[in-house]
Amino acid sequence: MTEMLPVTNAATDAAPAAKKPALPDAQTVTQVKHWTDRLFSFRVTRPQTLRFRSGEFVMIGLLGDNGKPLLRAYSIASPAWDDELEFYSIKVQDGPLTSKLQHIQAGDQIILRPKPVGTLVHDALLPGKRIWFFATGTGFAPFASLLREPETYENYDEVVITHTCREVAELEYGRQLIEDLKQDELMIELIGEENLAKIRYYPTTTREESPRMGRITDLLKNGTVFKDLGIDPINPDTDRGMVCGSLDFNKDIKTILEDFGLREGANSEPKEFVVEKAFVG
Ligand SMILES: Cc1cc2nc3c(=O)[nH]c(=O)nc-3n(C[C@H](O)[C@H](O)[C@H](O)COP(=O)(O)OP(=O)(O)OC[C@H]3O[C@@H](n4cnc5c(N)ncnc54)[C@H](O)[C@@H]3O)c2cc1C
């Protein structure tokens, strides 16, 4: 079978919503936003039967040139209660999937396997007072979900989100999401203004000049983060962590958290922090 998922220009489509799914796992793109030449986000319809925990990931993709699904792991960036699903994606120019996926438009279809999994979930952590979300690049995606999840604020008195990118523009998706979150009427109603005030946003850049420069790993080790935020250093009795970045970043943060006395947990064995790769390689 050579059936292709159409990647068409929505502007020339008379009625994109009327298109029939080309595959059982097809979902329709409802919105696309390009943030930089390397980053974009998009929203798709949500299968009625899909249940997931905020922070989990699914396999999504397009039909490859050989007519077979070309799928990759993607964190769901929207919260579990949202009617639609949001994703935040890299554009790898020679990447098998994202060289094509970056051209999707509203009305197009993608494949979404409705089997959510992952370790960046509240169930994998023991109770605590302060939660740290450590992200680099598209590793922000699972935290875009968890920051919009009421349970995050029910479980913790303080929510610290650190996001490190090379350039300022690469922080924009996260910066805008957090700013909108605090002003959005639905979010205020759902989560509460006093709960949204628990968010401490700590963005840093490593290459382009910005108000906060440097790797979060260095800023944690030399205590700058704690000084800047006016908080006590990380303590295993009160602090919990979730980490999502490159393999090297995850390894470095893991060592730092272990030095502070925290232990890595999993769904089956909740402890003080959990880690997930933002990508392989
Ligand atoms: C658990 C998990 C969750 C993931 N969630 C997301 C997500 O929410 N958003 C997302 O964009 N990607 C995510 N990825 C990566 C994703 O699965 C793909 O690798 C990515 O979409 C590129 O696909 P590709 O086929 O174009 O290139 P690939 O052949 O998959 O990758 C080519 C190379 O590009 C680089 N690369 C791939 N992904 C990224 C990235 N996200 N940031 C920086 N460099 C990268 C790596 O060096 C990789 O070797 C996730 C990966 C895992 C394992």
PDBQT file of the ligand as one rigid body, heavy atoms in Angstrom, charges set to zero:
ROOT
HETATM    1  C1  LIG A 301      11.894   9.810  25.519  1.00  0.00    +0.000 C 
HETATM    2  C2  LIG A 301      12.125  10.767  24.385  1.00  0.00    +0.000 A 
HETATM    3  C3  LIG A 301      11.336  11.919  24.268  1.00  0.00    +0.000 A 
HETATM    4  C4  LIG A 301      11.553  12.820  23.231  1.00  0.00    +0.000 A 
HETATM    5  N1  LIG A 301      10.787  13.951  23.154  1.00  0.00    +0.000 NA
HETATM    6  C5  LIG A 301      11.038  14.888  22.187  1.00  0.00    +0.000 A 
HETATM    7  C6  LIG A 301      10.304  16.106  22.130  1.00  0.00    +0.000 A 
HETATM    8  O1  LIG A 301       9.397  16.361  22.920  1.00  0.00    +0.000 OA
HETATM    9  N2  LIG A 301      10.637  17.001  21.150  1.00  0.00    +0.000 N 
HETATM   10  C7  LIG A 301      11.625  16.738  20.234  1.00  0.00    +0.000 A 
HETATM   11  O2  LIG A 301      11.894  17.594  19.389  1.00  0.00    +0.000 OA
HETATM   12  N3  LIG A 301      12.330  15.602  20.275  1.00  0.00    +0.000 NA
HETATM   13  C8  LIG A 301      12.040  14.655  21.211  1.00  0.00    +0.000 A 
HETATM   14  N4  LIG A 301      12.757  13.480  21.226  1.00  0.00    +0.000 N 
HETATM   15  C9  LIG A 301      13.673  13.209  20.109  1.00  0.00    +0.000 C 
HETATM   16  C10 LIG A 301      12.856  12.619  18.938  1.00  0.00    +0.000 C 
HETATM   17  O3  LIG A 301      12.492  11.302  19.256  1.00  0.00    +0.000 OA
HETATM   18  C11 LIG A 301      13.634  12.642  17.583  1.00  0.00    +0.000 C 
HETATM   19  O4  LIG A 301      14.945  12.253  17.765  1.00  0.00    +0.000 OA
HETATM   20  C12 LIG A 301      13.588  13.996  16.906  1.00  0.00    +0.000 C 
HETATM   21  O5  LIG A 301      12.250  14.297  16.591  1.00  0.00    +0.000 OA
HETATM   22  C13 LIG A 301      14.399  14.039  15.604  1.00  0.00    +0.000 C 
HETATM   23  O6  LIG A 301      13.932  13.053  14.735  1.00  0.00    +0.000 OA
HETATM   24  P1  LIG A 301      14.596  12.854  13.301  1.00  0.00    +0.000 P 
HETATM   25  O7  LIG A 301      14.065  11.575  12.721  1.00  0.00    +0.000 OA
HETATM   26  O8  LIG A 301      14.384  14.099  12.486  1.00  0.00    +0.000 OA
HETATM   27  O9  LIG A 301      16.138  12.733  13.595  1.00  0.00    +0.000 OA
HETATM   28  P2  LIG A 301      16.889  11.594  14.475  1.00  0.00    +0.000 P 
HETATM   29  O10 LIG A 301      17.538  10.621  13.542  1.00  0.00    +0.000 OA
HETATM   30  O11 LIG A 301      15.945  11.023  15.490  1.00  0.00    +0.000 OA
HETATM   31  O12 LIG A 301      17.972  12.457  15.214  1.00  0.00    +0.000 OA
HETATM   32  C14 LIG A 301      19.114  12.928  14.531  1.00  0.00    +0.000 C 
HETATM   33  C15 LIG A 301      20.038  13.622  15.502  1.00  0.00    +0.000 C 
HETATM   34  O13 LIG A 301      19.478  14.892  15.842  1.00  0.00    +0.000 OA
HETATM   35  C16 LIG A 301      19.745  15.220  17.178  1.00  0.00    +0.000 C 
HETATM   36  N5  LIG A 301      18.444  15.435  17.883  1.00  0.00    +0.000 N 
HETATM   37  C17 LIG A 301      17.331  14.650  17.819  1.00  0.00    +0.000 A 
HETATM   38  N6  LIG A 301      16.346  15.160  18.582  1.00  0.00    +0.000 NA
HETATM   39  C18 LIG A 301      16.828  16.292  19.131  1.00  0.00    +0.000 A 
HETATM   40  C19 LIG A 301      16.292  17.251  20.033  1.00  0.00    +0.000 A 
HETATM   41  N7  LIG A 301      15.023  17.140  20.494  1.00  0.00    +0.000 N 
HETATM   42  N8  LIG A 301      17.073  18.288  20.407  1.00  0.00    +0.000 NA
HETATM   43  C20 LIG A 301      18.331  18.407  19.935  1.00  0.00    +0.000 A 
HETATM   44  N9  LIG A 301      18.898  17.533  19.092  1.00  0.00    +0.000 NA
HETATM   45  C21 LIG A 301      18.169  16.476  18.696  1.00  0.00    +0.000 A 
HETATM   46  C22 LIG A 301      20.506  14.053  17.783  1.00  0.00    +0.000 C 
HETATM   47  O14 LIG A 301      21.900  14.346  17.735  1.00  0.00    +0.000 OA
HETATM   48  C23 LIG A 301      20.183  12.902  16.862  1.00  0.00    +0.000 C 
HETATM   49  O15 LIG A 301      21.207  11.954  16.828  1.00  0.00    +0.000 OA
HETATM   50  C24 LIG A 301      12.554  12.562  22.267  1.00  0.00    +0.000 A 
HETATM   51  C25 LIG A 301      13.355  11.404  22.381  1.00  0.00    +0.000 A 
HETATM   52  C26 LIG A 301      13.154  10.528  23.426  1.00  0.00    +0.000 A 
HETATM   53  C27 LIG A 301      14.029   9.298  23.528  1.00  0.00    +0.000 C 
ENDROOT
TORSDOF 0
